[in-house]
Amino acid sequence: MSPSTVAAEAVKIAAPKAHDAPKPASEEPSAAAKPLLSARFLCRSYGDYQALRSISFDMRPGEIISVLGPSGCGKSTLLQLVAGLLQPDGGELLLNGKLIASSRTMLAPEKRGVNMVFQDYALWPHLSVFENIAYGLRRQRMSRSDIDRTVSELLALLRLGGLEKRLPPELSGGQQQRVAIARALATRPQLLLLDEPLSNLDMRLRVEMRTEMAELFRKLGTSVFHVTHDPEEAFAMADRLLIMRAGQIDQMGTPEECYGRPASRWVCLLLGGINSLKGKAAVLPDGGTGLLLPNGARPIRGSFPGGVGSSGTEQAELMFRPEDASLLDADAPATNERLNGLPVTVRNSIFEGKHWRCKIESDCGQALYLLHDGPVEPGSRRWLAVPEASSFMYAETE
């Protein structure tokens, strides 16, 4: 299907019916004043275990938010609260300004205008593709002609044409996922929930589907609350990330903001591929911050999101990514005193297709990695240049 055809089909699905016409502008609150989804100090426990600890955030209409974190961080509990499958112990959850959940209020899932796409697709195995997509429309008592039209549009939009009579077991994993998405979109929910939607697909299909889904949802203007443990999936799909740790939000921002300026050491580690040097934080003469290594070499400059004490003696960790560092000749600092970095010894180089991954070692024995455009002789002495803007310092206690 050509991009123009997909866009045309998306407009058909997204267009409201005549009786759904928007209110005049004078009666409609501004988008900034009316978030689609609001969480206010949400809490949820399982016995003595506190799964969510005072979670608060706002989600804008038409936005894709990816909730990112490891198993046990609380992301699935948060999704179930939004879906209406769990009730909070404290706090409030509002959808379009309407209270849908609190410790005293629990709006039934079917009355929320929220649909979910599950990790295992949850398709009816005895119903055809057409009947699976039409299931929610029949429950809404939509006319037969409207059901046929809506399902046909979704079959075309999700590239399922010709498969409408097949049963789910006769489909590939990617096709089953498209049927699950079509079924969830058919009733035009206010909010679409995605629960680890790609985890059952192989790597090639995951990459293909995450791009395809993000394009589809943005064309339709669908508001999506997406849960995943995969940073690459979250980066590919989200307008904003909501990064969770131990039942709390560690950082919320665009993928670029979270990757470019991680709020904590933990976020740095979660987003992957990170180098770490340990030493003491130092306040430099010009007011900047740096890390003093145990061998007494000159400090390595880095930004310190959490601030640094005036004594400059606290234990700290400087983190940077392999792709941000570069290997220079060992005498490079002699011609540039401001060159940020440290002397290293190359241990090995491994070919990875587009580049070589070099393992290097600092003079105080800390192993590091970087990406290089060719092999480097083992045992050779080099200077590892680390840009100050992409080096992040955190207190070691974080």
Secondary structure, 3 states (H helix, E strand, C coil): CCHHHHHHHHHHHHCCCHHHCCCCHHHCCCCCCCCCEEEEEEEEEECCEEEEEEEEEEECCCCEEEEECCCCCCHHHHHHHHHCCCCCCEEEEEECCEEEEECCCECCHHHCCEEEECCCCCCCCCCCHHHHHHHHHHHCCCCHHHHHHHHHHHHHHCCCCCCCCCCHHHCCHHHHHHHHHHHHHHCCCCEEEEECCCCCCCHHHHHHHHHHHHHHHHHHCCCEEEEECCHHHHHHHCCEEEEEECCEEEEEECHHHHHHCCCCHHHHHHCCCCEEEEEEEEECCCCCEEEECCCCCCCEECECCCCCCCCCCCEEEEEECHHHCEEEECCHHHHCCCCCEEEEEEEEEEECCCCEEEEEEECCCCEEEEEECCCCCCCCEEEEECCHHHCEEEECCC
